[in-house]
Amino acid sequence: MTQPRQFVIEADGGSRGNPGPAGYGAVVIDPATGETLAEAAEYIGVATNNVAEYKGLIAGLKAAKALVPDASADGALRVRVRMDSKLVVEQMSGRWKIKHPDMKPLAAEAARILPASAVTYEWIPREKNKHADRLANEAMDAGKRGKQWEPSASTASLDTPRSPAASALPPVSGPPGDAAAGAAKARAALASRPAAASPAAPQAGWGAAPDLGAPATFVLLRHGETALTPEKRFSGSGGSDPELSAAGRHQAECIARSLADRGTVEEIVSSPLRRCRETAAAVAARLGLEVRIEEGLRETDFGAWEGLTFAEVRERYGADLDAWLASAKVAPTGGGESFAEVARRVSATRDRLTTRYAGRTVLLVTHVTPIKTLVRLALGAPPEAMFRMELSAASVSAVAYYADGNASVRLLNDTSHLR
């Protein structure tokens, strides 16, 4: 029985602006020798990072298919795709749902290129995806000059060896000369792209996308400490509404000085809870701005758990706590809010504020759960990602929201102003 051909695909995409001038890069590698068998890269006009990453995946899969005449037959080809895009890897692996309407057709196109059984996906850190990243940047540089990327523009030869440790796949089988012949075929296929793909003759779609303008940028500030913060007690919107402690007031002054030095905040919006209003007031006094109160930015109502430590909740309401940790739809004991309910509230608030403050930089003074929810939604991550984020008191995070509905997380849990 003929053994399947085996390749590694490394793909990447980038956007200088998200959305902005974008390009992708992809490389097909022989896992046994580390030899580069084919490269692909293209400037695609104005697009988001996610679209460029999907385009890179599609190009890599097509290049691999071009190397094997019967690639569509079951068992003819086995491919391991390696990308530093967690979103693409998780969505194509079927572990994350594809919700964004612009991602669905790209994912469907990628899935049609080769049989599902022939492709596996692996996330790798960015530093291990340098080849594809370099190709994407070369494509964007070429686009900036009004040109399209060509293989000769790359500093890597198709015969440049890479470390066999780049993949743990078993050696490629097949008669000698197959790789060289396949590489030639792939080069010919990539070189014969229709002229319509050139930015000089844009088609409907991402290559001809309009300028979306400046985003609404939310600088997300968690309030300063209260007496409950160091003790790690549940402190939501259904409890005692504590004031800032002396430490919290000092933190508020520190962030106020830092934001004044940066000079980028144009508006301030705060949760109605006291600890946020006091933090916002310190910043507003320094910046000479007014504070708008937004009910949707309040913290979760933790019901009967308000004021208790995690250990105390575990001791008193162990079964309820386990259910809450296991599902975003479960509310705390005693009629609190579930994370799913909070997400709906925060999403509606986000939509109102992004419309109201389009193109402006706004400081949102709020709490742990609303900030984590905004970051999670911007990343397209599942609810359990909430438990994998650290947010210190008086920390700053930032998310930019664009007119096409895409978001870009720019900062998370920055506390440099407190040091």
N, C-alpha and C positions, 0 to 999 in steps of 0.2 A: 504493500500500500504506500502511495506517495505521501511523504510527510509535507505538511503545509509550510509555505514560505513564512518567515517571521521577520517583522520589522518593528522598530520603535519610531513613533512619531512624536516630535516635540513641537509644540505650536504656541504662539502667543499673539497678542494684538494690543494695540495701545491707541490712546487718543490724547492729543495735547489740548486739553480743555474740557473733555468729557461732558457734552460732546464738543468736538473740535476736529482739526485735521487728524485723520486716523489712518492706520495701516496695520498689516498683519505680517507675520513670518511663520514659516513651517519648514521643518527639515525631516527627512526620512533617513533612518540610520540602520545599518546592519548591526544587530545586537551582538553578534559573535566577534566581529572585527572592529567595531566602532566606526566603520567607513560611512561617510556621508554619501547616500545614494541619490538624493534629490533635494533641491531647495525650492521654496516658493515664497514670494513676498509681493505685496501690492499696496499701493496707496489707494484708499477707497473714498476719499473726500471727507466730508463732515460726518462723523459717527460717534457713538459712545464706545467706551472701553469694552463693554460686554459684546456689542455687535462685532467689533474688530476681533475679539477673541474667538467668537464663533466662526467668523470668516477664516481665521487662521486654521481652526480645526478642520473646516470643510476642505480647504486647500491641501492640507496634509493628507487627509483621507483620499482625496482624488489623486494626489501624487503617488501614494502607495498603491492604489488600484492600478495606475498606469504601468507600474513595474511588473505586474503579474497578469498575463493575458486572460486567465480564467478566475480572476479574483472574486467574482460574484458567486462562484460555486462554493457550496459548503465544504469546509475543510481545505480549501486551496490557499488560504492566507490567514495568518494570525497577527494581529496588530496590538501593540500596547501604546496607548496615547498618554503622554506625560505633559501636564500643563500646570502652571502656577495659578490658574484661575479656579478657585474653589467652587465658584458658581457653576461654571461649565462642567467641571468634573462631576459634581454632585447631581446636576440636572441630567446629564447624559447617562449617568449610572442609574438613574431612576430613583435616587434617594430624596431629591428635592423636587417639588412640583414646579413646573414652568408657568408662571403667572403673567409675565409681561408679554403683551401681544406681539412685540417685535422679536422676542426670543423664540416663540413657538415655531414659526416657519423655518428659522435657521436650524433649530434643533431637529426638526423633521427632515430637512434636507441632508443634514449630517448623518442621520440614522438610515437614510436610503442608500447611501453610497456603498456600504459593505454589509453583509449579513450581521445581525446583532451578535451572533455567537463568535464572530471573528474579532471583535473589538473589546478591549478592556481599558478602563480609565484609571489613572493614578495622579494624585496631586503631588507636586514637587515644589520646594521653595524657589523663589525667584532666582536665587544665585545659581541654581542648577539648571536654569532654563535660558542661559545666556545666549546660546546660538540663535534660538528663535527670536528672542528679544532683540538681538542685534539686527536681524533681518527686518523685523518690524520697524525699527528705528531708521534703517537704511531706506525702507519704502517711504516713510514719512518725510525723510530728508529729500528724497527724490521728488516727492509730490510738492514740497515747498518750492523746488526749483522749476516746477511745471513739467516734470518728466515722470516717467514710469520706471519702476525698479527693473533692472535687468540682471541676470545671473553674473555677468562680468563685473557688476558693481560691488559684488560681495568679495571680501578679502579671504573667504574660505573656499578652497578648491573642492570639487566633488571627490577628489581623491585624498583629501586631508583626513588622516585617521583620528579617531576619538578613542577614549579609554573604553575597553570592553566592559568595564565596571558600570558603564552608564545604564545597563539593564541586567536583570537577572534572568531574562528569557534564555532558553536553550539555543544552541547554535542553529543558524539557518541551514536548511538542507537544500539540495539542488545541484545540478552539474556545474562545474567551473564555468565562469563567463556569464552566468545568468545575471549576476548583479550589475556587471558592466553594461550588458545589453539592456537591462531594465532601466538603468540610469539614463542611458542615451534616449530610450523611449520617453521617459519622464521629462527629460530636458526638452525634447521635441514637442511634447504635449503642452508644457508650460509656456514654451516660446510661441506657440500658435494661438494664444488667447485672442479673441476677436477684438478689433480696435475699439468697439463700443465700450469696453471696460476702461478705456483711458479717461482720465478726468477732463481731457479736452473735448470729449463727446459724452457728457454725463447722461445717464439714464434715469428714469423715475426710480426713486428709492433713496438709499442712504448716500449714494454718490452725489445726489442733487439736493440733499437736505438743506433747509433754510438756516440762517443764522438765528439761534435760539436766544441770543442776548445774555445779559448777566443773570445769574441765578439768584434766588432768594437764599441767603446764607443764614442759617440758625447757629448761633454760638450758644451752646447748651451748658449752662452753669448750674451745678448742683449747689444747693444752699450750704452755708457754713454749719459747723457743728452745733448741736444742742446738747443738753445734759444726757440725752438718751443715746447719742451717736457713739461715744467711746464704749458704751456697754453693749452695743450691737442689738438694741431692742427694736422690735417692730414699731415703726412710727409712721402711721399713714394719715389719711384724712378723717378717720373715725375716732381718733384718740384725743389727747389733751391739748394738741396744737401748741407745742412748746416754743419758747423764744430761743434766740441764739444765746449760747453760753459766751463767756469772756473769750474763749478760744475761737468761737465762731465769729464773733464781732471782729477779732483781729484778722481772721481769714478773709472776711468781707472787705476790710480795708486794703488788704494785700491785692486781692483781685481787682478792686476798684482802681488802684494805682496802675496795675499792669494794663488794664483795658484802656485807661486814659493815655498811657504811653503809646499804645498801638494806634489809637485814634480811628478805629474802623467801625465801631458800633454806632448805629444811627437811631435805633429804637430799643426800648426795653419793655418786655412783657413778662409778667410774673404770675406764678401760682397764687391763689388767694390765701394760702396758709402762712402763718406769721413768720416762720423761719425764712421763707422765700421773700416775703415782702420786706423784711429787715435787710436781707442780703442785697436785694434789688435797690433799696433806698440808699445804701452806702455807695453803690456804683452810680446811681442816678445823680447823687449830690456831687460826685467827682466829675461826671460828664456833662452836667447841666441839662439832663433829659428828664422827661416825665415817665412814670411807670404806668403801664396799662395792665389791669388785672384780667387774667384769662382763666375761667373756671376749669376748662379742659386740661390744664396743666397740673391740677392737684395730684397728690400721691394716691396710691391704691388705698382703699378702705380695707384694713386687715381684720375687721370684725372683732371677735373675742381675743384675737392674738395681740391687739394693740397694747404696747407697753411691756410685752413679754420678750424674753430672750428666745433664741431658737431652741435651746435646751429645755426651757420651761414649756414651750409649745410641744416639744417632743414628748415630754413627760405627761402633759395633761391631755393632749389631743393627737396622740401618735398616729392613729389611723387616718384622721383628717389631714394631717401634715403629709403623710405618704401619698395620699390621693392628690393633694395639691401639687406636690413635686412631680407627679407623674403625668398631669394633664393641665394644660392652660385653661381648660374649661371649668375646672373645679375652683370654687371660692373658698376662702378661709372660713373657719368655724364661726357661726353666729351671723351670717348674712353679709359678709364682706364682698369685695369684688374679685372676680376671677381675672387672670391676666388677659383672657380673651375679651372680656368686657372693657378692660383698660385699653387694650389695643384698638378697639372700635372708637372709644372716646378720643384717644390720642390721635388716631388717624383723621377723624373729622376735624379736630383742632388744627392739625398740620395742614390740611387742605384749605381751611379758612385763612390761616396765617400766610401760607405761601401765595395765595391769591392777593391778599391785602398788601404784602410786602415784597412783591416781585421785584427783583433787581436790587434789593436792599439787604444790609447786614443787620440782623436783629439778635439781641441778647434775650434768650429765654431762661429765666431763673425758675428752676423746677426741682424735681426729685429723682431718686434712683430709677424707679420703674418707668416714668415717662421718658427719661433720657435713654435708657436701655431699649425701650420699645421703638423709639425713633431710629436708633442706630440699627436695631435688628431689621426693621422694615426696610430701611435704606439698603441694607446688604442682601435682602431677600432670604434671610436666615430663618430657620424654624424657631418656634417658641422656646425650645430648650436652650437656645443660645443665650437667653437671658441669664442663665446660671453660670455662664462662662465669661462674663464681663466683670471687671473690677471698676467701681466708681467711688473715688474717695470724696470726702467732704470738700466743698469748694473747688472741685475739679472742673476743668473745661473740656468739652468735646465740641465738634462742629460737623454739620452736614449741609451740603449745598443742594438745592432743589432746582431742576431745570424745567423749562416750559414744556418739554415733551414727556414729563412725568418721571424721568430718570433722576436718581440721587447719587451723590458722591460723598462718602464719609471721609472727612479731611483730618480729623483729630479725635483722639479718645483718651480721656482720663489724664489730661495734662495738669500737673500740679507744680510746675516749675516756678510759678509766681509765689509759692509758699516757702521756697527754699532761700 
